[in-house]
């Protein structure tokens, strides 16, 4: 009995089914739209709407290196931030990458994070670069797994970021 050709054919079918077939650019657009809904929640001080996109085991790394662990802790931080009358967050998308499996996306953005100066109460803005990893379980919704934020040096704001898709 010739098992080799049958096993090869079965393996090819199974591997073909794993590719998912989603267009990565479409996936990035969908995740960016999800990100916009979070920004709308921030603008309206909706802490539940802000925090709902963070997975229970998500990690948010602040520019100073402190790490917030889990959706509950991240939500509590946002609850404190929305109490700040100067709190604002603006995001300018720069690059995005997504798997064709419609289950993983990485978004990079330039961010302006504004809060009140603790001494003067005046608004102060920190320019940052943010990279956010999003995942989606089959049939699920996009969730943030990690957000890594790095303060930008005022003297060196990148004009462009490397195109991650070109590195593939």
C-alpha positions as CSV (number, residue, x, y, z in Angstrom):
1,X,0.0,0.0,0.0
2,X,1.4,3.4,-1.0
3,X,1.1,5.6,2.2
4,X,3.6,8.2,1.1
5,X,1.5,10.0,-1.5
6,X,-1.6,9.9,0.7
7,X,0.2,11.2,3.7
8,X,1.8,14.0,1.6
9,X,-1.6,14.9,0.2
10,X,-3.2,15.0,3.7
11,X,-0.4,17.1,5.1
12,X,-0.7,19.6,2.2
13,X,-4.5,19.9,2.8
14,X,-4.0,20.5,6.5
15,X,-1.2,23.1,5.9
16,X,-3.4,24.8,3.4
17,X,-6.2,25.0,5.9
18,X,-3.9,26.7,8.4
19,X,-3.1,29.7,6.3
20,X,-6.4,31.4,7.0
21,X,-6.2,33.5,3.9
22,X,-7.0,36.9,5.4
23,X,-5.5,39.9,3.6
24,X,-2.9,41.4,6.1
25,X,-3.7,45.0,5.0
26,X,-7.4,44.4,5.7
27,X,-6.6,42.9,9.1
28,X,-4.5,46.0,10.0
29,X,-7.4,48.2,8.9
30,X,-9.8,46.3,11.1
31,X,-7.5,46.5,14.1
32,X,-6.9,50.2,13.5
33,X,-10.7,50.7,13.6
34,X,-10.9,48.8,16.9
35,X,-8.1,51.0,18.2
36,X,-10.2,54.1,17.1
37,X,-13.1,52.8,19.2
38,X,-10.7,52.7,22.2
39,X,-9.7,56.3,21.5
40,X,-13.4,57.3,21.4
41,X,-13.8,55.7,24.8
42,X,-10.8,57.6,26.1
43,X,-12.3,60.9,24.7
44,X,-15.5,60.2,26.5
45,X,-13.9,59.1,29.8
46,X,-15.4,55.6,29.4
47,X,-13.1,53.5,31.5
48,X,-15.0,50.2,30.8
49,X,-14.7,51.0,27.0
50,X,-11.0,51.7,27.4
51,X,-10.2,48.6,29.4
52,X,-12.4,46.1,27.6
53,X,-9.8,45.8,24.8
54,X,-7.0,44.6,27.1
55,X,-6.7,40.9,27.6
56,X,-6.8,39.7,31.2
57,X,-3.1,38.9,30.9
58,X,-2.1,42.0,29.0
59,X,1.0,44.0,29.8
60,X,1.4,47.7,29.3
61,X,4.9,49.1,29.6
62,X,5.1,52.8,30.4
63,X,7.9,55.0,29.1
64,X,9.6,54.9,32.5
65,X,9.8,51.1,32.3
66,X,7.0,50.4,34.8
67,X,4.8,47.5,33.8
68,X,1.1,47.3,34.4
69,X,0.0,43.6,34.4
70,X,-3.6,42.6,33.5
71,X,-6.7,44.3,32.2
72,X,-7.9,45.1,35.7
73,X,-4.7,47.0,36.6
74,X,-4.5,48.7,33.3
75,X,-8.2,49.7,33.7
76,X,-7.5,51.1,37.1
77,X,-4.7,53.2,35.7
78,X,-7.0,54.6,33.0
79,X,-9.6,55.3,35.7
80,X,-7.1,57.6,37.5
81,X,-6.0,59.2,34.2
82,X,-9.5,60.2,33.2
83,X,-9.8,62.1,36.4
84,X,-7.0,64.4,35.2
85,X,-8.6,67.4,33.5
86,X,-5.6,67.6,31.1
87,X,-5.5,64.0,30.1
88,X,-5.5,63.5,26.4
89,X,-4.1,60.8,24.1
90,X,-3.6,61.2,20.4
91,X,-2.3,58.5,18.1
92,X,-0.8,58.9,14.6
93,X,-0.6,55.4,13.0
94,X,2.8,54.8,11.3
95,X,3.0,51.1,10.5
96,X,1.2,47.8,11.0
97,X,1.7,44.2,10.3
98,X,-0.8,41.3,10.5
99,X,-0.7,37.6,9.9
100,X,-2.7,36.1,7.1
101,X,-4.3,33.9,9.8
102,X,-6.4,36.8,11.1
103,X,-5.2,36.2,14.6
104,X,-2.1,38.4,15.2
105,X,-1.4,42.1,14.4
106,X,1.3,44.5,15.5
107,X,0.6,48.3,15.3
108,X,3.2,51.0,15.6
109,X,2.1,54.6,16.3
110,X,3.4,58.0,17.3
111,X,1.6,59.1,20.4
112,X,1.1,62.3,22.3
113,X,0.3,61.6,26.0
114,X,-0.9,64.7,27.8
115,X,-1.4,64.9,31.6
116,X,-1.2,67.6,34.3
117,X,2.2,68.5,35.7
118,X,2.0,67.5,39.3
119,X,3.7,70.7,40.5
120,X,2.0,73.3,38.4
121,X,-1.2,71.6,37.2
122,X,-0.4,72.8,33.7
123,X,-0.7,70.4,30.8
124,X,2.5,68.6,29.8
125,X,2.8,66.4,26.7
126,X,5.1,63.4,26.3
127,X,5.8,62.3,22.7
128,X,6.1,58.5,22.5
129,X,6.4,55.7,20.1
130,X,4.0,52.9,20.9
131,X,3.9,49.3,19.6
132,X,0.9,47.3,20.4
133,X,0.4,43.5,19.9
134,X,-3.2,42.4,19.2
135,X,-4.5,38.9,19.1
136,X,-7.8,37.3,18.2
137,X,-9.0,33.8,19.0
138,X,-11.2,32.1,16.3
139,X,-14.6,33.7,16.4
140,X,-13.4,36.2,19.0
141,X,-12.6,39.9,19.1
142,X,-9.3,41.7,18.8
143,X,-7.6,42.1,22.2
144,X,-4.5,43.9,23.3
145,X,-1.8,41.5,24.6
146,X,1.0,44.0,25.1
147,X,1.6,47.7,24.6
148,X,5.1,49.0,24.8
149,X,5.6,52.7,25.0
150,X,8.9,54.5,24.6
151,X,9.4,58.3,25.2
152,X,10.8,60.0,22.2
153,X,13.9,62.1,22.6
154,X,12.9,65.7,21.5
155,X,16.1,65.8,19.3
156,X,15.4,62.6,17.5
157,X,11.8,62.0,16.3
158,X,11.9,59.4,13.6
159,X,10.6,60.6,10.2
160,X,9.9,57.1,9.2
161,X,9.8,53.7,10.8
162,X,11.1,50.5,9.2
163,X,8.5,48.7,7.2
164,X,8.0,45.4,9.0
165,X,6.2,43.8,6.1
166,X,9.3,44.3,3.9
167,X,11.4,42.3,6.3
168,X,9.5,39.1,5.6
